[in-house]
Amino acid sequence: MLRRVRAEVGVGIGLRVDANQGWTAEQAISVISAWEDAGLGIEMVEQPVAMVNIKLAKTGGLREALRMAELARHNGAAVIFPTLPASASQSWPPTDM
């Protein structure tokens, strides 16, 4: 399908894919490598693998966030700590920690 899209839009338009955490790490590597080998020029693949997104401002503090991360990793999940606040209306850094 991406080959058809690339053929229709040409090389002057960037293509981005959102996998919505639908792949394993091995699948992501395989699929993205195949796209690269095919020269499809994919700019970005958003959320290729499932991960736990731990928002520090919503966990009650650093200690609880680290506990959650350890639990997620123990159960085989990848973990990310975003660097931006959960919403633009929040104060940053959070004052309630």
C-alpha positions as CSV (number, residue, x, y, z in Angstrom):
1,M,0.0,0.0,0.0
2,L,2.8,2.5,0.9
3,R,4.4,1.8,-2.5
4,R,1.1,2.9,-4.2
5,V,0.9,6.0,-2.0
6,R,4.5,6.9,-2.8
7,A,3.9,6.4,-6.5
8,E,0.8,8.6,-6.4
9,V,2.3,11.5,-4.3
10,G,5.8,11.4,-5.6
11,V,9.0,11.9,-3.7
12,G,8.4,15.6,-2.8
13,I,5.9,14.8,-0.1
14,G,6.9,13.2,3.2
15,L,5.2,10.1,4.4
16,R,4.6,9.3,8.0
17,V,3.1,6.2,9.5
18,D,1.4,5.8,12.9
19,A,1.5,2.1,13.9
20,N,-0.5,2.8,17.1
21,Q,1.7,0.5,19.2
22,G,0.7,-2.5,17.0
23,W,4.1,-4.2,16.5
24,T,6.6,-6.0,18.6
25,A,10.1,-4.6,18.5
26,E,11.1,-7.4,16.0
27,Q,8.2,-6.6,13.7
28,A,9.0,-2.9,13.8
29,I,12.6,-3.4,12.9
30,S,11.6,-5.8,10.1
31,V,8.9,-3.6,8.6
32,I,10.8,-0.3,8.8
33,S,13.9,-2.0,7.4
34,A,11.9,-3.3,4.5
35,W,10.5,0.2,3.8
36,E,14.0,1.6,3.9
37,D,15.3,-1.1,1.5
38,A,12.4,-0.3,-0.8
39,G,13.3,3.4,-0.8
40,L,9.9,4.6,0.2
41,G,11.3,7.6,2.1
42,I,9.2,7.2,5.2
43,E,10.0,10.3,7.4
44,M,8.7,8.9,10.7
45,V,7.0,5.9,12.3
46,E,5.0,7.0,15.3
47,Q,4.5,4.6,18.2
48,P,5.6,1.4,16.5
49,V,5.7,-0.6,19.7
50,A,3.6,-0.8,22.9
51,M,5.0,1.1,25.8
52,V,3.8,2.5,29.1
53,N,3.8,6.3,29.2
54,I,4.4,7.4,32.8
55,K,3.6,11.0,33.3
56,L,5.4,12.2,36.4
57,A,2.9,14.9,37.1
58,K,0.1,12.4,37.3
59,T,1.8,9.7,39.4
60,G,2.1,11.5,42.7
61,G,5.8,12.0,42.5
62,L,9.1,10.5,41.4
63,R,9.1,7.5,43.9
64,E,5.7,6.3,42.6
65,A,6.7,6.9,39.0
66,L,9.8,4.7,39.5
67,R,7.7,2.0,41.2
68,M,5.3,2.0,38.2
69,A,8.2,1.8,35.8
70,E,9.7,-1.1,37.6
71,L,6.4,-2.9,37.6
72,A,5.9,-2.3,33.9
73,R,9.4,-3.5,33.1
74,H,8.9,-6.6,35.3
75,N,5.9,-7.4,33.1
76,G,7.8,-7.0,29.8
77,A,6.6,-3.5,28.9
78,A,8.8,-0.7,27.5
79,V,8.6,2.5,29.5
80,I,8.9,6.1,28.5
81,F,8.9,9.2,30.6
82,P,7.7,12.1,28.4
83,T,9.6,15.4,28.8
84,L,6.6,17.7,28.2
85,P,3.7,18.4,30.6
86,A,0.5,16.4,30.2
87,S,-1.3,19.6,29.1
88,A,-0.3,23.1,28.2
89,S,-2.5,24.4,31.0
90,Q,-0.4,22.7,33.7
91,S,2.3,24.6,35.4
92,W,5.7,23.1,34.6
93,P,7.5,21.9,36.5
94,P,4.7,20.6,38.6
95,T,4.5,22.4,42.0
96,D,2.7,19.6,43.8
97,M,5.6,17.0,43.9
